[in-house]
Amino acid sequence: MLYIMRRTQLYLEDDLWQALHTRAAIEKTTVSHLVRTAARDRYLGDKEKRRAAMMAVVGLWSDHTDLPTPKPMSGIFATTIAWSDSD
């Protein structure tokens, strides 16, 4: 799998810088890896949890008889989203 990364620069307080370097040494990894992992967990979350949350709302209101029948969509809105295991 090919990963494309962008380089960035962060300004960290001394205590955070020291904590990251200490943790990186303990875990035998890099500060960059720790920062990427923390950012991914915080802003992207777990992919399976996101998928499960999306699937939980599919058909959520399908048993409501008081709602109007939706009109068929066309054009760009007719595209369906297909989940795959390769995501």
C-alpha positions as CSV (number, residue, x, y, z in Angstrom):
1,M,0.0,0.0,0.0
2,L,1.4,3.4,-0.9
3,Y,1.1,6.2,1.6
4,I,1.4,9.9,0.6
5,M,2.5,12.1,3.5
6,R,2.9,15.8,3.8
7,R,5.6,17.4,6.0
8,T,4.5,19.8,8.6
9,Q,6.2,21.7,11.5
10,L,4.8,21.9,15.0
11,Y,5.7,24.2,17.9
12,L,5.4,22.3,21.1
13,E,5.8,23.5,24.7
14,D,8.8,22.0,26.5
15,D,6.8,19.6,28.7
16,L,4.9,18.2,25.7
17,W,8.1,17.9,23.7
18,Q,9.8,16.0,26.5
19,A,6.7,13.7,27.1
20,L,6.6,12.8,23.4
21,H,10.3,12.0,23.3
22,T,10.1,9.9,26.5
23,R,7.1,8.0,25.2
24,A,8.8,7.5,21.8
25,A,11.8,6.0,23.5
26,I,9.7,3.7,25.7
27,E,7.7,2.5,22.7
28,K,10.7,2.3,20.4
29,T,9.0,4.5,17.8
30,T,9.3,8.1,16.6
31,V,7.7,11.2,17.8
32,S,6.3,11.6,14.3
33,H,4.5,8.3,14.6
34,L,3.1,9.2,18.0
35,V,1.8,12.5,16.6
36,R,0.3,10.9,13.5
37,T,-1.4,8.2,15.6
38,A,-2.8,10.8,18.1
39,A,-4.1,13.1,15.3
40,R,-5.6,10.1,13.5
41,D,-7.4,8.8,16.6
42,R,-8.6,12.3,17.6
43,Y,-9.8,13.6,14.2
44,L,-10.5,10.5,12.2
45,G,-11.5,8.0,14.9
46,D,-11.7,4.3,14.4
47,K,-12.7,3.4,10.8
48,E,-14.8,0.4,12.0
49,K,-16.6,2.6,14.6
50,R,-17.4,5.2,11.9
51,R,-18.7,2.5,9.5
52,A,-20.8,1.0,12.3
53,A,-22.2,4.4,13.2
54,M,-23.2,5.1,9.6
55,M,-24.7,1.6,9.1
56,A,-26.7,2.1,12.3
57,V,-28.7,4.9,10.8
58,V,-29.5,3.1,7.5
59,G,-33.2,2.5,7.5
60,L,-33.7,4.1,10.8
61,W,-37.0,5.8,9.8
62,S,-38.2,3.1,7.4
63,D,-41.0,1.9,9.7
64,H,-42.6,5.3,10.0
65,T,-45.8,5.4,8.1
66,D,-46.4,9.1,8.8
67,L,-43.6,10.2,6.5
68,P,-44.1,11.0,2.8
69,T,-42.7,8.6,0.2
70,P,-39.3,10.0,-1.0
71,K,-39.0,10.9,-4.7
72,P,-36.4,9.0,-6.7
73,M,-33.1,11.0,-6.8
74,S,-31.4,11.8,-10.1
75,G,-28.1,13.2,-11.2
76,I,-25.2,13.5,-8.8
77,F,-27.5,12.7,-5.8
78,A,-28.4,9.3,-7.2
79,T,-24.9,7.9,-6.5
80,T,-24.9,5.3,-3.8
81,I,-22.2,4.9,-1.3
82,A,-20.8,1.4,-1.2
83,W,-18.7,0.3,1.8
84,S,-15.8,-2.0,1.0
85,D,-13.4,-3.8,3.2
86,S,-10.5,-2.1,1.3
87,D,-11.3,1.4,2.9
